[in-house]
Amino acid sequence: MESEATSSDWDTWLAAMVDRFLLFARQQTRCGHDAEDVLQESLVETWKRAGGRPESALVFATIRRRAIDLGRRTDRRVKREQAEALDAPFTLPAHDDDAPLLRELEGALAHLPAPQREVLTLKFWGGLTFEQVAATLEIPQGTAASRYRSALETLRHSLTPALS
């Protein structure tokens, strides 16, 4: 009988408060899915901590704290992944007779700005059209073409002495 009363109390309380909690969670997070996850974690945590129905202020505070933690984790992951991507060497498959020239090209490619390098890789080595490159990178088609031209111009200037 006690568990039925507790379950009923929880259901009534949650039905009355869930929209308010979710609204706050959406304001604290970067997307709706994160808000739902943060809300669920917060409800479970506060229910356990309070040993039953928690005070609303405690739930709001926990939502805020969980959202901040999630944001920090996400930021650290993004920074780590971007650093790894920038540190990853750009290497091309080489045949023995092409190796010196390819090493020179790899060095020049490594010095291109990342957005230009992405477009060049997708267009030239990936064989994509500008329309496909733009869709892949979620940029305008004209921007993809401009970055490609800029990358080729930069490579022409940096590689001309090596090819002479």
N, CA, C and O atoms as a DFTB+ gen file, in Angstrom:
656 C
 N C O
     1  1       0.817      -1.188       0.000
     2  2       0.000       0.000       0.000
     3  2       0.870       1.264       0.000
     4  3       0.520       2.255      -0.642
     5  1       1.999       1.234       0.716
     6  2       2.907       2.372       0.803
     7  2       3.466       2.703      -0.574
     8  3       3.543       3.878      -0.935
     9  1       3.863       1.679      -1.365
    10  2       4.434       1.940      -2.683
    11  2       3.395       2.525      -3.625
    12  3       3.737       3.319      -4.502
    13  1       2.115       2.143      -3.460
    14  2       1.067       2.725      -4.293
    15  2       0.901       4.201      -3.978
    16  3       0.731       5.010      -4.889
    17  1       0.947       4.562      -2.719
    18  2       0.820       5.961      -2.325
    19  2       2.012       6.759      -2.845
    20  3       1.846       7.880      -3.326
    21  1       3.203       6.192      -2.753
    22  2       4.400       6.857      -3.235
    23  2       4.335       7.009      -4.752
    24  3       4.674       8.068      -5.282
    25  1       3.911       5.979      -5.443
    26  2       3.792       6.020      -6.895
    27  2       2.755       7.050      -7.324
    28  3       2.979       7.805      -8.271
    29  1       1.641       7.082      -6.642
    30  2       0.594       8.040      -6.950
    31  2       1.071       9.467      -6.685
    32  3       0.812      10.374      -7.476
    33  1       1.766       9.654      -5.572
    34  2       2.320      10.963      -5.222
    35  2       3.295      11.421      -6.308
    36  3       3.257      12.572      -6.744
    37  1       4.166      10.509      -6.739
    38  2       5.139      10.815      -7.784
    39  2       4.433      11.195      -9.084
    40  3       4.766      12.206      -9.701
    41  1       3.455      10.382      -9.499
    42  2       2.735      10.635     -10.744
    43  2       2.037      11.991     -10.723
    44  3       2.107      12.742     -11.696
    45  1       1.375      12.301      -9.635
    46  2       0.650      13.566      -9.509
    47  2       1.624      14.739      -9.541
    48  3       1.415      15.714     -10.262
    49  1       2.676      14.634      -8.761
    50  2       3.669      15.702      -8.687
    51  2       4.352      15.909     -10.039
    52  3       4.496      17.042     -10.497
    53  1       4.770      14.819     -10.673
    54  2       5.476      14.909     -11.947
    55  2       4.570      15.500     -13.027
    56  3       5.007      16.346     -13.807
    57  1       3.317      15.063     -13.075
    58  2       2.386      15.593     -14.067
    59  2       2.219      17.106     -13.908
    60  3       2.094      17.829     -14.896
    61  1       2.217      17.571     -12.676
    62  2       2.037      18.997     -12.414
    63  2       3.301      19.807     -12.719
    64  3       3.206      20.994     -13.029
    65  1       4.479      19.185     -12.636
    66  2       5.738      19.940     -12.708
    67  2       6.574      19.706     -13.965
    68  3       7.447      20.517     -14.272
    69  1       6.333      18.638     -14.687
    70  2       7.246      18.241     -15.751
    71  2       7.408      19.317     -16.823
    72  3       8.520      19.524     -17.308
    73  1       6.344      19.999     -17.201
    74  2       6.465      21.028     -18.237
    75  2       7.358      22.178     -17.774
    76  3       8.134      22.721     -18.560
    77  1       7.249      22.540     -16.519
    78  2       8.087      23.619     -15.973
    79  2       9.551      23.199     -15.951
    80  3      10.440      23.970     -16.313
    81  1       9.785      21.964     -15.521
    82  2      11.157      21.464     -15.472
    83  2      11.751      21.380     -16.883
    84  3      12.900      21.763     -17.104
    85  1      10.965      20.879     -17.824
    86  2      11.463      20.726     -19.188
    87  2      11.738      22.084     -19.823
    88  3      12.730      22.239     -20.535
    89  1      10.891      23.054     -19.584
    90  2      11.125      24.402     -20.093
    91  2      12.464      24.930     -19.584
    92  3      13.261      25.466     -20.354
    93  1      12.703      24.777     -18.295
    94  2      13.966      25.240     -17.715
    95  2      15.144      24.464     -18.290
    96  3      16.180      25.054     -18.596
    97  1      15.000      23.158     -18.439
    98  2      16.076      22.330     -18.984
    99  2      16.402      22.740     -20.419
   100  3      17.571      22.753     -20.804
   101  1      15.390      23.072     -21.210
   102  2      15.629      23.514     -22.589
   103  2      16.399      24.825     -22.625
   104  3      17.220      25.044     -23.516
   105  1      16.135      25.694     -21.662
   106  2      16.858      26.962     -21.607
   107  2      18.308      26.763     -21.177
   108  3      19.167      27.586     -21.495
   109  1      18.579      25.704     -20.474
   110  2      19.914      25.467     -19.931
   111  2      20.802      24.631     -20.846
   112  3      22.018      24.597     -20.654
   113  1      20.219      23.958     -21.834
   114  2      20.984      23.054     -22.695
   115  2      20.990      23.547     -24.135
   116  3      20.330      24.530     -24.472
   117  1      21.738      22.855     -24.972
   118  2      21.929      23.286     -26.353
   119  2      20.933      22.681     -27.324
   120  3      20.808      23.157     -28.452
   121  1      20.218      21.636     -26.907
   122  2      19.215      21.052     -27.795
   123  2      18.159      20.319     -26.966
   124  3      18.357      20.038     -25.784
   125  1      17.053      20.025     -27.606
   126  2      15.941      19.372     -26.923
   127  2      16.287      18.001     -26.371
   128  3      15.839      17.633     -25.285
   129  1      17.074      17.250     -27.108
   130  2      17.461      15.914     -26.639
   131  2      18.300      16.001     -25.367
   132  3      18.111      15.229     -24.428
   133  1      19.227      16.952     -25.354
   134  2      20.034      17.150     -24.142
   135  2      19.152      17.563     -22.974
   136  3      19.367      17.126     -21.844
   137  1      18.161      18.405     -23.246
   138  2      17.248      18.861     -22.184
   139  2      16.495      17.677     -21.576
   140  3      16.351      17.589     -20.357
   141  1      16.024      16.786     -22.414
   142  2      15.301      15.613     -21.908
   143  2      16.212      14.712     -21.082
   144  3      15.816      14.205     -20.033
   145  1      17.435      14.520     -21.565
   146  2      18.391      13.692     -20.820
   147  2      18.725      14.314     -19.473
   148  3      18.736      13.630     -18.449
   149  1      18.997      15.615     -19.479
   150  2      19.337      16.322     -18.241
   151  2      18.157      16.263     -17.267
   152  3      18.348      16.057     -16.069
   153  1      16.954      16.442     -17.778
   154  2      15.770      16.389     -16.913
   155  2      15.617      15.011     -16.281
   156  3      15.378      14.896     -15.079
   157  1      15.753      13.986     -17.080
   158  2      15.604      12.631     -16.549
   159  2      16.652      12.341     -15.473
   160  3      16.326      11.831     -14.401
   161  1      17.897      12.666     -15.766
   162  2      18.963      12.440     -14.783
   163  2      18.705      13.233     -13.503
   164  3      18.927      12.738     -12.398
   165  1      18.241      14.457     -13.666
   166  2      17.985      15.316     -12.509
   167  2      16.844      14.790     -11.653
   168  3      16.916      14.816     -10.424
   169  1      15.800      14.316     -12.300
   170  2      14.663      13.769     -11.543
   171  2      15.072      12.536     -10.743
   172  3      14.717      12.400      -9.573
   173  1      15.814      11.648     -11.377
   174  2      16.259      10.435     -10.682
   175  2      17.177      10.801      -9.514
   176  3      17.024      10.289      -8.405
   177  1      18.133      11.696      -9.783
   178  2      19.084      12.084      -8.741
   179  2      18.382      12.738      -7.550
   180  3      18.656      12.397      -6.400
   181  1      17.483      13.672      -7.828
   182  2      16.817      14.382      -6.722
   183  2      15.835      13.481      -5.981
   184  3      15.674      13.611      -4.768
   185  1      15.185      12.581      -6.689
   186  2      14.272      11.631      -6.028
   187  2      15.056      10.758      -5.048
   188  3      14.629      10.541      -3.914
   189  1      16.200      10.265      -5.498
   190  2      17.024       9.423      -4.626
   191  2      17.578      10.225      -3.451
   192  3      17.579       9.751      -2.315
   193  1      18.042      11.426      -3.723
   194  2      18.632      12.251      -2.678
   195  2      17.592      12.631      -1.619
   196  3      17.892      12.649      -0.426
   197  1      16.373      12.932      -2.063
   198  2      15.325      13.353      -1.124
   199  2      14.626      12.163      -0.471
   200  3      13.917      12.318       0.523
   201  1      14.831      10.975      -1.039
   202  2      14.157       9.792      -0.494
   203  2      12.662       9.809      -0.776
   204  3      11.872       9.245      -0.019
   205  1      12.290      10.440      -1.837
   206  2      10.881      10.578      -2.216
   207  2      10.734      11.812      -3.067
   208  3      11.672      12.223      -3.750
   209  1       9.566      12.401      -3.029
   210  2       9.323      13.579      -3.852
   211  2      10.228      14.735      -3.415
   212  3      10.180      15.162      -2.262
   213  1      11.049      15.238      -4.338
   214  2      11.972      16.326      -3.975
   215  2      11.287      17.690      -4.049
   216  3      10.232      17.845      -4.664
   217  1      11.903      18.649      -3.420
   218  2      11.441      20.031      -3.534
   219  2      11.741      20.524      -4.951
   220  3      12.760      20.160      -5.537
   221  1      10.874      21.332      -5.482
   222  2      11.051      21.836      -6.841
   223  2      12.357      22.613      -6.994
   224  3      13.035      22.494      -8.014
   225  1      12.704      23.394      -6.001
   226  2      13.943      24.175      -6.074
   227  2      15.160      23.264      -6.235
   228  3      16.101      23.599      -6.955
   229  1      15.137      22.127      -5.573
   230  2      16.235      21.174      -5.687
   231  2      16.316      20.615      -7.106
   232  3      17.411      20.446      -7.643
   233  1      15.175      20.331      -7.711
   234  2      15.158      19.811      -9.084
   235  2      15.702      20.867     -10.042
   236  3      16.532      20.558     -10.898
   237  1      15.243      22.108      -9.907
   238  2      15.739      23.178     -10.780
   239  2      17.251      23.359     -10.628
   240  3      17.959      23.509     -11.624
   241  1      17.740      23.346      -9.409
   242  2      19.179      23.495      -9.167
   243  2      19.954      22.330      -9.774
   244  3      21.033      22.522     -10.334
   245  1      19.409      21.141      -9.664
   246  2      20.075      19.959     -10.218
   247  2      20.068      20.003     -11.744
   248  3      21.057      19.634     -12.378
   249  1      18.970      20.447     -12.334
   250  2      18.916      20.604     -13.793
   251  2      20.015      21.564     -14.235
   252  3      20.747      21.286     -15.185
   253  1      20.123      22.671     -13.555
   254  2      21.134      23.672     -13.911
   255  2      22.542      23.092     -13.793
   256  3      23.366      23.265     -14.691
   257  1      22.809      22.420     -12.709
   258  2      24.142      21.839     -12.484
   259  2      24.453      20.766     -13.532
   260  3      25.554      20.728     -14.081
   261  1      23.482      19.900     -13.803
   262  2      23.686      18.845     -14.802
   263  2      23.897      19.434     -16.198
   264  3      24.712      18.925     -16.968
   265  1      23.170      20.500     -16.526
   266  2      23.322      21.137     -17.833
   267  2      24.711      21.767     -17.971
   268  3      25.337      21.670     -19.027
   269  1      25.183      22.404     -16.920
   270  2      26.532      22.983     -16.942
   271  2      27.567      21.878     -17.128
   272  3      28.493      22.022     -17.927
   273  1      27.419      20.791     -16.404
   274  2      28.350      19.664     -16.538
   275  2      28.342      19.117     -17.960
   276  3      29.398      18.848     -18.532
   277  1      27.153      18.952     -18.530
   278  2      27.039      18.439     -19.893
   279  2      27.705      19.397     -20.873
   280  3      28.431      18.962     -21.767
   281  1      27.467      20.683     -20.715
   282  2      28.087      21.668     -21.599
   283  2      29.604      21.630     -21.525
   284  3      30.284      21.712     -22.548
   285  1      30.129      21.507     -20.319
   286  2      31.591      21.440     -20.156
   287  2      32.157      20.171     -20.789
   288  3      33.189      20.213     -21.459
   289  1      31.478      19.039     -20.573
   290  2      31.940      17.778     -21.192
   291  2      31.927      17.891     -22.707
   292  3      32.868      17.466     -23.378
   293  1      30.871      18.458     -23.237
   294  2      30.749      18.600     -24.683
   295  2      31.837      19.510     -25.221
   296  3      32.464      19.192     -26.232
   297  1      32.074      20.639     -24.560
   298  2      33.122      21.563     -25.006
   299  2      34.494      20.913     -24.980
   300  3      35.280      21.076     -25.913
   301  1      34.788      20.171     -23.905
   302  2      36.095      19.495     -23.813
   303  2      36.243      18.457     -24.923
   304  3      37.311      18.336     -25.523
   305  1      35.165      17.704     -25.198
   306  2      35.221      16.682     -26.250
   307  2      35.453      17.331     -27.602
   308  3      36.279      16.857     -28.382
   309  1      34.733      18.412     -27.893
   310  2      34.884      19.096     -29.173
   311  2      36.302      19.635     -29.333
   312  3      36.910      19.468     -30.391
   313  1      36.834      20.278     -28.299
   314  2      38.206      20.800     -28.361
   315  2      39.211      19.674     -28.595
   316  3      40.130      19.802     -29.403
   317  1      39.020      18.573     -27.875
   318  2      39.924      17.427     -28.008
   319  2      39.867      16.868     -29.428
   320  3      40.905      16.577     -30.023
   321  1      38.665      16.718     -29.970
   322  2      38.518      16.168     -31.315
   323  2      39.077      17.112     -32.366
   324  3      39.689      16.663     -33.336
   325  1      38.876      18.419     -32.188
   326  2      39.425      19.381     -33.140
   327  2      40.945      19.392     -33.089
   328  3      41.600      19.477     -34.128
   329  1      41.507      19.308     -31.900
   330  2      42.966      19.286     -31.765
   331  2      43.541      18.036     -32.420
   332  3      44.572      18.100     -33.090
   333  1      42.882      16.911     -32.229
   334  2      43.355      15.675     -32.851
   335  2      43.277      15.765     -34.365
   336  3      44.167      15.285     -35.066
   337  1      42.211      16.382     -34.871
   338  2      42.061      16.513     -36.321
   339  2      43.135      17.421     -36.902
   340  3      43.656      17.154     -37.984
   341  1      43.470      18.502     -36.181
   342  2      44.504      19.415     -36.668
   343  2      45.886      18.799     -36.572
   344  3      46.749      19.078     -37.404
   345  1      46.108      17.960     -35.557
   346  2      47.413      17.336     -35.372
   347  2      47.622      16.127     -36.276
   348  3      48.752      15.678     -36.470
   349  1      46.537      15.603     -36.825
   350  2      46.654      14.413     -37.670
   351  2      47.418      14.780     -38.938
   352  3      47.074      15.753     -39.610
   353  1      48.438      14.019     -39.265
   354  2      49.204      14.339     -40.472
   355  2      48.373      14.086     -41.720
   356  3      47.579      13.147     -41.775
   357  1      48.566      14.925     -42.707
   358  2      47.903      14.762     -43.990
   359  2      48.865      13.992     -44.864
   360  3      49.865      14.543     -45.325
   361  1      48.578      12.731     -45.097
   362  2      49.487      11.916     -45.894
   363  2      48.763      11.358     -47.106
   364  3      47.580      11.023     -47.056
   365  1      49.496      11.273     -48.170
   366  2      48.966      10.748     -49.422
   367  2      49.651       9.425     -49.723
   368  3      50.815       9.235     -49.372
   369  1      48.944       8.512     -50.367
   370  2      49.603       7.264     -50.762
   371  2      50.672       7.571     -51.806
   372  3      50.420       8.305     -52.762
   373  1      51.843       7.019     -51.622
   374  2      52.954       7.354     -52.509
   375  2      53.594       6.112     -53.105
   376  3      53.666       5.050     -52.487
   377  1      54.048       6.295     -54.321
   378  2      54.912       5.304     -54.946
   379  2      56.339       5.817     -54.752
   380  3      56.547       7.017     -54.578
   381  1      57.297       4.936     -54.780
   382  2      58.676       5.320     -54.467
   383  2      59.171       6.498     -55.305
   384  3      59.841       7.387     -54.778
   385  1      58.852       6.518     -56.604
   386  2      59.363       7.590     -57.458
   387  2      58.649       8.923     -57.216
   388  3      59.177       9.972     -57.585
   389  1      57.466       8.903     -56.608
   390  2      56.708      10.124     -56.328
   391  2      56.936      10.651     -54.911
   392  3      56.497      11.757     -54.596
   393  1      57.596       9.903     -54.071
   394  2      57.680      10.222     -52.647
   395  2      58.181      11.640     -52.349
   396  3      57.540      12.331     -51.558
   397  1      59.282      12.112     -52.930
   398  2      59.742      13.464     -52.576
   399  2      58.715      14.550     -52.933
   400  3      58.485      15.471     -52.150
   401  1      58.117      14.440     -54.089
   402  2      57.129      15.427     -54.512
   403  2      55.889      15.369     -53.620
   404  3      55.329      16.405     -53.261
   405  1      55.469      14.171     -53.270
   406  2      54.295      14.032     -52.410
   407  2      54.551      14.573     -51.009
   408  3      53.649      15.149     -50.402
   409  1      55.740      14.403     -50.492
   410  2      56.060      14.952     -49.171
   411  2      55.982      16.479     -49.204
   412  3      55.520      17.113     -48.255
   413  1      56.447      17.058     -50.326
   414  2      56.360      18.513     -50.500
   415  2      54.889      18.951     -50.546
   416  3      54.514      19.955     -49.939
   417  1      54.072      18.197     -51.263
   418  2      52.640      18.491     -51.364
   419  2      51.961      18.339     -50.000
   420  3      51.127      19.166     -49.630
   421  1      52.303      17.317     -49.273
   422  2      51.726      17.126     -47.933
   423  2      52.043      18.297     -47.022
   424  3      51.186      18.754     -46.266
   425  1      53.282      18.785     -47.096
   426  2      53.669      19.941     -46.285
   427  2      52.863      21.181     -46.651
   428  3      52.420      21.931     -45.782
   429  1      52.682      21.381     -47.950
   430  2      51.902      22.542     -48.401
   431  2      50.437      22.400     -47.983
   432  3      49.808      23.376     -47.574
   433  1      49.900      21.195     -48.087
   434  2      48.507      20.962     -47.678
   435  2      48.319      21.183     -46.179
   436  3      47.285      21.696     -45.750
   437  1      49.295      20.805     -45.399
   438  2      49.202      20.965     -43.944
   439  2      49.142      22.435     -43.547
   440  3      48.621      22.770     -42.483
   441  1      49.669      23.310     -44.390
   442  2      49.661      24.738     -44.076
   443  2      48.414      25.457     -44.578
   444  3      48.223      26.637     -44.283
   445  1      47.569      24.768     -45.328
   446  2      46.309      25.388     -45.757
   447  2      45.380      25.546     -44.557
   448  3      45.419      24.733     -43.633
   449  1      44.550      26.580     -44.560
   450  2      43.523      26.671     -43.519
   451  2      42.606      25.450     -43.590
   452  3      42.314      24.954     -44.679
   453  1      42.156      24.971     -42.446
   454  2      41.344      23.754     -42.389
   455  2      40.130      23.793     -43.317
   456  3      39.856      22.786     -43.969
   457  1      39.383      24.910     -43.412
   458  2      38.225      24.911     -44.318
   459  2      38.623      24.700     -45.784
   460  3      37.916      24.016     -46.523
   461  1      39.740      25.279     -46.202
   462  2      40.200      25.081     -47.584
   463  2      40.657      23.639     -47.800
   464  3      40.365      23.031     -48.830
   465  1      41.371      23.108     -46.823
   466  2      41.866      21.730     -46.922
   467  2      40.708      20.742     -47.013
   468  3      40.769      19.774     -47.772
   469  1      39.638      20.991     -46.228
   470  2      38.457      20.111     -46.275
   471  2      37.849      20.092     -47.672
   472  3      37.577      19.028     -48.228
   473  1      37.638      21.279     -48.231
   474  2      37.016      21.379     -49.552
   475  2      37.904      20.721     -50.597
   476  3      37.422      19.950     -51.426
   477  1      39.195      21.020     -50.562
   478  2      40.131      20.456     -51.536
   479  2      40.140      18.926     -51.458
   480  3      40.122      18.249     -52.486
   481  1      40.167      18.394     -50.256
   482  2      40.182      16.941     -50.080
   483  2      38.917      16.305     -50.643
   484  3      38.983      15.304     -51.355
   485  1      37.772      16.887     -50.323
   486  2      36.506      16.319     -50.805
   487  2      36.354      16.456     -52.315
   488  3      35.867      15.538     -52.975
   489  1      36.766      17.594     -52.864
   490  2      36.599      17.842     -54.299
   491  2      37.618      17.063     -55.110
   492  3      37.258      16.350     -56.047
   493  1      38.883      17.197     -54.756
   494  2      39.934      16.606     -55.587
   495  2      40.094      15.114     -55.329
   496  3      39.999      14.316     -56.262
   497  1      40.333      14.726     -54.087
   498  2      40.579      13.319     -53.786
   499  2      39.280      12.548     -53.549
   500  3      39.218      11.345     -53.802
   501  1      38.258      13.227     -53.072
   502  2      36.970      12.561     -52.842
   503  2      36.130      12.447     -54.093
   504  3      35.207      11.634     -54.152
   505  1      36.443      13.264     -55.107
   506  2      35.717      13.193     -56.366
   507  2      34.298      13.754     -56.296
   508  3      33.462      13.434     -57.141
   509  1      34.023      14.591     -55.292
   510  2      32.684      15.147     -55.153
   511  2      32.523      16.399     -56.012
   512  3      33.499      17.079     -56.330
   513  1      31.289      16.688     -56.378
   514  2      30.986      17.930     -57.067
   515  2      30.920      19.049     -56.027
   516  3      30.870      18.783     -54.827
   517  1      30.920      20.302     -56.492
   518  2      30.792      21.411     -55.542
   519  2      29.462      21.330     -54.788
   520  3      29.386      21.660     -53.604
   521  1      28.432      20.891     -55.479
   522  2      27.137      20.737     -54.819
   523  2      27.231      19.715     -53.678
   524  3      26.698      19.946     -52.592
   525  1      27.906      18.591     -53.923
   526  2      28.064      17.558     -52.897
   527  2      28.978      18.026     -51.769
   528  3      28.720      17.737     -50.600
   529  1      30.038      18.742     -52.110
   530  2      30.948      19.280     -51.086
   531  2      30.177      20.234     -50.181
   532  3      30.286      20.165     -48.957
   533  1      29.399      21.124     -50.791
   534  2      28.619      22.097     -50.026
   535  2      27.633      21.398     -49.100
   536  3      27.484      21.796     -47.945
   537  1      26.966      20.373     -49.586
   538  2      26.005      19.637     -48.761
   539  2      26.720      18.911     -47.621
   540  3      26.222      18.887     -46.495
   541  1      27.868      18.328     -47.899
   542  2      28.621      17.598     -46.887
   543  2      29.083      18.513     -45.762
   544  3      28.992      18.161     -44.585
   545  1      29.583      19.695     -46.134
   546  2      30.128      20.629     -45.142
   547  2      29.089      21.625     -44.631
   548  3      29.378      22.439     -43.754
   549  1      27.887      21.555     -45.183
   550  2      26.802      22.466     -44.801
   551  2      27.203      23.921     -44.996
   552  3      27.059      24.752     -44.099
   553  1      27.713      24.208     -46.199
   554  2      28.090      25.567     -46.571
   555  2      27.472      25.853     -47.937
   556  3      27.080      24.918     -48.635
   557  1      27.375      27.125     -48.336
   558  2      26.876      27.436     -49.672
   559  2      27.815      26.896     -50.753
   560  3      29.021      26.778     -50.539
   561  1      27.253      26.575     -51.897
   562  2      28.035      26.025     -52.996
   563  2      29.109      27.019     -53.451
   564  3      30.228      26.618     -53.768
   565  1      28.774      28.302     -53.483
   566  2      29.744      29.327     -53.865
   567  2      30.919      29.394     -52.903
   568  3      32.053      29.638     -53.315
   569  1      30.646      29.175     -51.619
   570  2      31.711      29.168     -50.616
   571  2      32.645      27.980     -50.855
   572  3      33.863      28.108     -50.737
   573  1      32.075      26.846     -51.185
   574  2      32.892      25.665     -51.479
   575  2      33.802      25.934     -52.673
   576  3      34.990      25.614     -52.639
   577  1      33.242      26.523     -53.723
   578  2      34.038      26.825     -54.916
   579  2      35.125      27.849     -54.607
   580  3      36.255      27.721     -55.078
   581  1      34.787      28.848     -53.830
   582  2      35.756      29.886     -53.460
   583  2      36.904      29.305     -52.638
   584  3      38.068      29.629     -52.874
   585  1      36.579      28.460     -51.686
   586  2      37.623      27.832     -50.866
   587  2      38.522      26.938     -51.717
   588  3      39.732      26.880     -51.498
   589  1      37.938      26.252     -52.673
   590  2      38.701      25.379     -53.567
   591  2      39.686      26.216     -54.391
   592  3      40.865      25.880     -54.495
   593  1      39.182      27.312     -54.974
   594  2      40.059      28.182     -55.773
   595  2      41.172      28.774     -54.913
   596  3      42.324      28.849     -55.342
   597  1      40.827      29.188     -53.711
   598  2      41.844      29.755     -52.812
   599  2      42.894      28.717     -52.452
   600  3      44.084      29.027     -52.400
   601  1      42.465      27.499     -52.205
   602  2      43.408      26.424     -51.866
   603  2      44.348      26.145     -53.032
   604  3      45.554      25.993     -52.837
   605  1      43.799      26.077     -54.248
   606  2      44.644      25.823     -55.416
   607  2      45.636      26.955     -55.643
   608  3      46.793      26.715     -55.990
   609  1      45.178      28.196     -55.447
   610  2      46.074      29.349     -55.621
   611  2      47.213      29.317     -54.593
   612  3      48.372      29.564     -54.927
   613  1      46.867      29.011     -53.348
   614  2      47.886      28.922     -52.295
   615  2      48.881      27.811     -52.607
   616  3      50.088      27.996     -52.450
   617  1      48.386      26.670     -53.042
   618  2      49.272      25.547     -53.393
   619  2      50.159      25.906     -54.594
   620  3      51.335      25.543     -54.624
   621  1      49.612      26.604     -55.562
   622  2      50.393      26.994     -56.736
   623  2      51.579      27.873     -56.300
   624  3      52.706      27.676     -56.755
   625  1      51.312      28.829     -55.427
   626  2      52.390      29.724     -54.977
   627  2      53.429      28.981     -54.129
   628  3      54.627      29.239     -54.245
   629  1      52.974      28.074     -53.292
   630  2      53.930      27.399     -52.396
   631  2      54.669      26.258     -53.085
   632  3      55.774      25.909     -52.670
   633  1      54.095      25.676     -54.114
   634  2      54.742      24.536     -54.782
   635  2      55.502      24.886     -56.050
   636  3      56.289      24.067     -56.526
   637  1      55.304      26.044     -56.605
   638  2      55.995      26.413     -57.844
   639  2      57.504      26.295     -57.726
   640  3      58.130      25.752     -58.637
   641  1      58.130      26.781     -56.642
   642  2      59.593      26.594     -56.522
   643  2      59.991      25.115     -56.464
   644  3      61.039      24.747     -56.996
   645  1      59.213      24.296     -55.857
   646  2      59.547      22.869     -55.737
   647  2      59.414      22.156     -57.067
   648  3      60.118      21.177     -57.312
   649  1      58.528      22.625     -57.931
   650  2      58.311      21.983     -59.213
   651  2      59.252      22.496     -60.292
   652  3      59.350      21.897     -61.363
   653  1      59.937      23.588     -60.025
   654  2      60.835      24.188     -61.046
   655  2      62.153      23.478     -61.116
   656  3      63.014      23.850     -61.913
